[in-house]
Amino acid sequence: MAKPNYSFEKRQRDIAKKKKKEEKRQRKAGTEPETEETTSPEQSEAIKNIVWPTQDKTE
């Protein structure tokens, strides 16, 4: 039977903690973490050009 590699597991936990802490720090600073899920410049421009319907309060 293989011997567990505790140092590898500890390192993975530490890396996960650092990543989570960095994301939280960026969230509190008001910046978006750099991920692949952020919108591209073309998508951002398209979102700005959306015309939302207004609700008229005529009674």
N, C-alpha and C positions, 0 to 999 in steps of 0.2 A: 504494500500500500504506500502511496506517495505521502511525503511529509508536507504539511501545510506551510505555505510561504507567508508568514505573518508580516514580514517587512513589506512585501508587495501590497498586501491588503491595507496596511497602515498608510502607505504612500498614496494609494488610490483614494482613501478617505480624506487625507490631507489635501489632495488636489481638488476633490469635490468641494471641500469646505472653503478653500481659497476662491474657487470659481463662484460659489454662491455668495460669499462675502463681497467679492468684486462687483457682481451684478447688483447687490443691494446698495453698495456705495454709489454706483452709477445711477441707480434709480432715485436715491435721495438727492443726488447732485442735479437731477433733472435731465440727464442725458440718457439716450437710449443705448443699451449695450450693443456692441457691434456683433450682429448675427446675420446669417444669410436670409432671415425672414423679414428684414427691413424692406421698405418699398424702394423701388428704383426711382430715379429722377422722372422718368416717363410716367410712372404710376402716380407720383406725387402731383405732377402737372395735371393729369387727368382728374384726380380727386379734387383739385382746386377748381376745375371748370364745371363741376357738377352743379346743376341748378336745382335747388330743393324747392318743392312747392311751399308756398306760404299759406298760413291759415288766416283768412280774413274774418274779422269779428264784426260782421254786419248783421244786425238784427233789427 
